[in-house]
Amino acid sequence: MDRKEFISRIKSSRGDIGIKQIAVTVAVIVVIGAAVTIITGNGGLLSKWINQIWDMFIDYIKNTVGGTGGS
């Protein structure tokens, strides 16, 4: 490949990434960021779910062993 052919190929090459692909990528990042914020944010869903599961688990153990139950 000579120099002219090389320069011609570089000039004619087009990237695969267009505006739509960039917009979709940004939208996906925003949605993931929103989900992470909702789940792990201040008093988020994840901590509430973990506390509920933990309380149910402890209550089950207390009731199974013969304790008074409740937390």
Distance bins in CASP14 RR format, pairs under 12 A and 6 or more apart:
PFRMAT RR
TARGET T0000
AUTHOR 0000-0000-0000
RMODE 2
METHOD distances of the structure
MODEL  1
1 7 0 0 0 0 0 1 0 0 0 0 0
1 8 0 0 0 0 1 0 0 0 0 0 0
1 9 1 0 0 1 0 0 0 0 0 0 0
1 10 0 0 0 0 0 1 0 0 0 0 0
2 8 0 0 0 0 1 0 0 0 0 0 0
2 9 0 0 0 0 0 1 0 0 0 0 0
3 9 0 0 0 0 0 1 0 0 0 0 0
3 10 0 0 0 0 0 1 0 0 0 0 0
4 10 0 0 0 0 0 1 0 0 0 0 0
4 11 0 0 0 0 0 1 0 0 0 0 0
5 11 0 0 0 0 0 1 0 0 0 0 0
5 12 0 0 0 0 0 1 0 0 0 0 0
6 12 0 0 0 0 0 1 0 0 0 0 0
6 13 0 0 0 0 0 1 0 0 0 0 0
7 13 0 0 0 0 0 1 0 0 0 0 0
15 21 0 0 0 0 0 1 0 0 0 0 0
15 22 0 0 0 0 0 1 0 0 0 0 0
16 22 0 0 0 0 0 1 0 0 0 0 0
17 23 0 0 0 0 0 1 0 0 0 0 0
17 24 0 0 0 0 0 1 0 0 0 0 0
17 25 0 0 0 0 1 0 0 0 0 0 0
18 24 0 0 0 0 1 0 0 0 0 0 0
18 25 0 0 0 0 0 1 0 0 0 0 0
19 25 0 0 0 0 0 1 0 0 0 0 0
19 26 0 0 0 0 0 1 0 0 0 0 0
20 26 0 0 0 0 0 1 0 0 0 0 0
20 27 0 0 0 0 0 1 0 0 0 0 0
21 27 0 0 0 0 0 1 0 0 0 0 0
21 28 0 0 0 0 0 1 0 0 0 0 0
22 28 0 0 0 0 0 1 0 0 0 0 0
22 29 0 0 0 0 0 1 0 0 0 0 0
23 29 0 0 0 0 0 1 0 0 0 0 0
23 30 0 0 0 0 0 1 0 0 0 0 0
24 30 0 0 0 0 0 1 0 0 0 0 0
24 31 0 0 0 0 0 1 0 0 0 0 0
25 31 0 0 0 0 0 1 0 0 0 0 0
25 32 0 0 0 0 0 1 0 0 0 0 0
26 32 0 0 0 0 0 1 0 0 0 0 0
26 33 0 0 0 0 0 1 0 0 0 0 0
27 33 0 0 0 0 0 1 0 0 0 0 0
27 34 0 0 0 0 0 1 0 0 0 0 0
28 34 0 0 0 0 0 1 0 0 0 0 0
28 35 0 0 0 0 0 1 0 0 0 0 0
29 35 0 0 0 0 0 1 0 0 0 0 0
29 36 0 0 0 0 0 1 0 0 0 0 0
30 36 0 0 0 0 0 1 0 0 0 0 0
30 37 0 0 0 0 0 1 0 0 0 0 0
31 37 0 0 0 0 0 1 0 0 0 0 0
31 38 0 0 0 0 0 1 0 0 0 0 0
32 38 0 0 0 0 0 1 0 0 0 0 0
32 39 0 0 0 0 0 1 0 0 0 0 0
33 39 0 0 0 0 1 0 0 0 0 0 0
33 40 0 0 0 0 0 1 0 0 0 0 0
33 41 0 0 0 0 0 1 0 0 0 0 0
34 40 0 0 0 0 0 1 0 0 0 0 0
34 41 0 0 0 0 0 1 0 0 0 0 0
35 41 0 0 0 0 0 1 0 0 0 0 0
35 44 0 0 0 0 0 1 0 0 0 0 0
35 45 0 0 0 0 1 0 0 0 0 0 0
35 46 0 0 0 0 0 1 0 0 0 0 0
36 44 0 0 0 0 0 1 0 0 0 0 0
36 45 0 0 0 0 0 1 0 0 0 0 0
36 46 0 0 0 0 1 0 0 0 0 0 0
37 43 0 0 0 0 0 1 0 0 0 0 0
37 44 0 0 0 0 1 0 0 0 0 0 0
37 45 0 0 0 0 0 1 0 0 0 0 0
37 46 0 0 0 0 0 1 0 0 0 0 0
38 44 1 0 0 1 0 0 0 0 0 0 0
38 45 1 0 0 1 0 0 0 0 0 0 0
38 46 0 0 0 0 1 0 0 0 0 0 0
38 47 0 0 0 0 0 1 0 0 0 0 0
38 48 0 0 0 0 0 1 0 0 0 0 0
38 49 0 0 0 0 0 1 0 0 0 0 0
39 45 1 0 1 0 0 0 0 0 0 0 0
39 46 1 0 1 0 0 0 0 0 0 0 0
39 47 0 0 0 0 1 0 0 0 0 0 0
39 48 0 0 0 0 1 0 0 0 0 0 0
39 49 0 0 0 0 1 0 0 0 0 0 0
39 50 0 0 0 0 0 1 0 0 0 0 0
40 46 1 0 1 0 0 0 0 0 0 0 0
40 47 1 0 0 1 0 0 0 0 0 0 0
40 48 0 0 0 0 0 1 0 0 0 0 0
40 49 0 0 0 0 0 1 0 0 0 0 0
40 50 0 0 0 0 0 1 0 0 0 0 0
41 47 0 0 0 0 1 0 0 0 0 0 0
41 48 0 0 0 0 0 1 0 0 0 0 0
42 48 0 0 0 0 0 1 0 0 0 0 0
43 49 0 0 0 0 0 1 0 0 0 0 0
43 50 0 0 0 0 0 1 0 0 0 0 0
43 51 0 0 0 0 1 0 0 0 0 0 0
44 50 0 0 0 0 0 1 0 0 0 0 0
44 51 0 0 0 0 0 1 0 0 0 0 0
45 51 0 0 0 0 0 1 0 0 0 0 0
45 52 0 0 0 0 0 1 0 0 0 0 0
46 52 0 0 0 0 0 1 0 0 0 0 0
46 53 0 0 0 0 0 1 0 0 0 0 0
47 53 0 0 0 0 0 1 0 0 0 0 0
47 54 0 0 0 0 0 1 0 0 0 0 0
48 54 0 0 0 0 0 1 0 0 0 0 0
48 55 0 0 0 0 0 1 0 0 0 0 0
49 55 0 0 0 0 0 1 0 0 0 0 0
49 56 0 0 0 0 0 1 0 0 0 0 0
50 56 0 0 0 0 0 1 0 0 0 0 0
50 57 0 0 0 0 0 1 0 0 0 0 0
51 57 0 0 0 0 0 1 0 0 0 0 0
51 58 0 0 0 0 0 1 0 0 0 0 0
51 71 0 0 0 0 0 1 0 0 0 0 0
52 58 0 0 0 0 0 1 0 0 0 0 0
52 59 0 0 0 0 0 1 0 0 0 0 0
52 71 0 0 0 0 0 1 0 0 0 0 0
53 59 0 0 0 0 0 1 0 0 0 0 0
53 60 0 0 0 0 0 1 0 0 0 0 0
54 60 0 0 0 0 0 1 0 0 0 0 0
54 61 0 0 0 0 0 1 0 0 0 0 0
54 71 0 0 0 0 1 0 0 0 0 0 0
55 61 0 0 0 0 0 1 0 0 0 0 0
55 62 0 0 0 0 0 1 0 0 0 0 0
55 69 0 0 0 0 0 1 0 0 0 0 0
55 70 0 0 0 0 1 0 0 0 0 0 0
55 71 1 0 1 0 0 0 0 0 0 0 0
56 62 0 0 0 0 0 1 0 0 0 0 0
56 63 0 0 0 0 0 1 0 0 0 0 0
56 69 0 0 0 0 0 1 0 0 0 0 0
56 70 0 0 0 0 0 1 0 0 0 0 0
56 71 0 0 0 0 1 0 0 0 0 0 0
57 63 0 0 0 0 0 1 0 0 0 0 0
57 64 0 0 0 0 0 1 0 0 0 0 0
57 70 0 0 0 0 0 1 0 0 0 0 0
57 71 0 0 0 0 0 1 0 0 0 0 0
58 64 0 0 0 0 0 1 0 0 0 0 0
58 65 0 0 0 0 0 1 0 0 0 0 0
58 67 0 0 0 0 0 1 0 0 0 0 0
58 68 0 0 0 0 0 1 0 0 0 0 0
58 69 0 0 0 0 1 0 0 0 0 0 0
58 70 1 0 0 1 0 0 0 0 0 0 0
58 71 1 0 1 0 0 0 0 0 0 0 0
59 65 0 0 0 0 0 1 0 0 0 0 0
59 66 0 0 0 0 0 1 0 0 0 0 0
59 67 0 0 0 0 1 0 0 0 0 0 0
59 68 0 0 0 0 0 1 0 0 0 0 0
59 69 1 0 1 0 0 0 0 0 0 0 0
59 70 1 0 1 0 0 0 0 0 0 0 0
59 71 1 0 0 1 0 0 0 0 0 0 0
60 66 0 0 0 0 0 1 0 0 0 0 0
60 67 0 0 0 0 0 1 0 0 0 0 0
60 69 0 0 0 0 1 0 0 0 0 0 0
60 70 0 0 0 0 0 1 0 0 0 0 0
60 71 0 0 0 0 0 1 0 0 0 0 0
61 67 0 0 0 0 1 0 0 0 0 0 0
61 69 0 0 0 0 1 0 0 0 0 0 0
61 70 0 0 0 0 0 1 0 0 0 0 0
61 71 0 0 0 0 0 1 0 0 0 0 0
62 68 1 0 0 1 0 0 0 0 0 0 0
62 69 1 0 1 0 0 0 0 0 0 0 0
62 70 1 0 0 1 0 0 0 0 0 0 0
62 71 0 0 0 0 1 0 0 0 0 0 0
63 69 1 0 1 0 0 0 0 0 0 0 0
63 70 0 0 0 0 1 0 0 0 0 0 0
63 71 0 0 0 0 0 1 0 0 0 0 0
END
